[in-house]
Amino acid sequence: MDNIYKYLNDVDTDLSEFEEEQLSEIEIKRINKRLKGKMDSHNGSSSKKTMIWVGRAAAIVLCCLTVGGGAYAAAFYRKNTRDDLRIKASESKVVSEDGNKVTKEIYDDETGGKITYDVVNETADDAVLEETADGDIKLVEKVEKAGFANAEITSISKEGETLKIGVKFNFEKDPGLEALKEKIDKYSVEGEYWNATEDTGISLKTKIADREMVCWGNDSKIEENSLYLDFFVLSKTPEDYSDDENVPKRDTPLTADAPQEEFDAWFKEWEEYEKTLPDPLNSTIEVSIDLGKDYGDTYTFTTKLEGNYEESDRELISVNGGSGEYTLDGIYEYMSIDSYSMGATGLQFHGTTICKDDWDIINKTCEEQGIEYCGFLRIKAWDDLGNTYLMYMCNEPGDGSEKDTPYGKAPVDRFFAPLYDNAIALETFSKETGITYSSEWADGISQITFAIEKVIDMDDADGKSTTTVELVSEPVTINIPQ
């Protein structure tokens, strides 16, 4: 994934249209949807069209972007590469123990990937105390080995420059995880991640080669005495980005009308800057999660993704995946699926897309009818095990061709669509449709069925929000080689 900050840093953005009036949630949702596709493109396209889009929307999207990876796919196609890597295991192997440090190993039978990692548990006072019947406090045991919980890494994947890591805490006794679950669920509904420390009491910190990186909590699950958490790490976005003197800067802003040579030079500067950042495939990765004193305080995981990972593209498998389109007062969108691919981080769909917005019509309709609306196409998939998934569309450059739409000509772009695994957003989508969406591909899938669906969000004159979803293409089923 391209580093979002480098796009937003020096783009000459006309914010006057945003200063007079706060954009509505529905407008933000639509702009986010469009920009997200541009920003999530893994090929690092630096087209002027992308920069124009970023310049127009930069003021409102920074906190709304999400990325991710991690999936199941056929063993025949699984291959760990530099930008498409997964190591996942249901069980870990203990290599050695030394005091409160345990060294473990996980091996992925599908990809052949293996990592060894250390887990260190540090409690606030390094002791477990117990109150006797007389009210006296006595030392029960010195905290050693894994401390309160047997902590382990269950998966680590890399898609583009984004790492996704899953960890699990297995408690010998019930530490009251339901209370923690209620707290996480409460604030997840409000859009908070599980590492919103002031709300949930859990903190998360990640480092690559001792440099702290931007990260955020994603999914969480509790089963009996086990707590599962996963999270994302932006491996090319340091926490101290804004204070980094090495970040490229310009004396004058780069405008959307600048010649291509200026864009090329600007991106070259960023490429050189990113070379100074640690490589997540050859650097120590450290994760510290503080669960609070009731759950064993701080657990620190340290690992390294050592290996020679080649750079290679996914093999596209042709499929007649169907097409769909819609028109809605100033909005037109078309999508056609012509292939799919399977790699280390799972199944992706590929095809062509056309998007065209006429904001004069959209704004006029909203003003006259006192409504707000947006629409978009997305891919829904479901497997033979009863799980349902959503895929998100990432734009790629087309061949330069254009097509007529009801609102003028528009470019025909390519897209690829990986699994949408933002757990908090999936909860929102689930409420809209009544369907529970999975943030990870299940193991053991034999068939996957998919179709294109149209989503229309509408706020009426009274401010009541409604979302309608309907399929606009016939379902297509593909077999997953075993």
Number of C-alpha atoms within 10 A of each C-alpha: 19 21 18 18 13 16 19 18 17 18 19 19 18 13 13 8 10 13 10 8 8 11 13 11 12 17 15 17 18 16 19 21 19 19 21 22 19 25 24 24 20 17 12 15 17 17 12 16 13 18 23 17 16 25 22 19 20 24 15 14 18 13 8 11 15 15 22 26 27 30 23 21 27 21 17 13 20 21 22 24 21 18 23 26 26 31 26 26 18 10 13 17 13 15 12 11 15 11 12 15 20 22 20 20 20 22 20 16 12 20 22 14 20 17 19 19 20 21 25 22 28 21 21 11 11 16 14 15 13 12 11 9 7 6 8 8 11 11 10 11 11 12 18 19 17 23 25 24 21 17 26 27 30 21 21 22 24 27 22 22 21 24 23 23 24 21 19 20 20 17 20 11 11 12 16 12 18 15 9 20 16 12 15 23 17 14 16 21 13 10 14 19 23 28 23 18 15 8 14 22 16 20 19 20 17 26 23 25 17 12 17 20 20 17 22 21 24 25 21 20 12 15 10 12 16 19 20 18 20 21 23 25 26 23 27 24 22 21 16 12 15 10 9 10 9 11 15 17 14 9 6 9 13 20 17 20 10 11 11 13 9 12 18 12 11 18 18 13 14 17 12 12 14 16 10 10 15 18 16 22 18 14 16 18 21 21 19 18 19 21 19 16 13 12 20 22 20 21 26 19 23 19 20 17 21 15 13 11 15 12 10 12 11 16 12 14 12 12 16 11 22 18 19 20 19 15 16 14 18 18 21 21 20 18 28 20 24 17 17 22 20 24 25 29 29 22 22 21 24 25 22 19 24 20 19 19 19 14 12 9 14 17 15 13 16 16 12 8 10 13 17 21 25 21 22 22 24 17 23 19 19 20 20 14 13 8 17 21 22 21 20 22 29 21 26 22 19 14 10 9 10 14 10 11 17 14 15 12 14 20 17 20 19 20 24 23 23 26 27 23 25 21 21 23 17 20 19 17 16 14 11 14 13 10 14 15 23 20 24 21 21 15 11 14 20 15 14 19 15 23 21 26 20 19 17 15 20 18 19 15 13 8 11 9 14 12 16 12 15 12 16 17 19 13 14 15 16 14 13 17 12 11
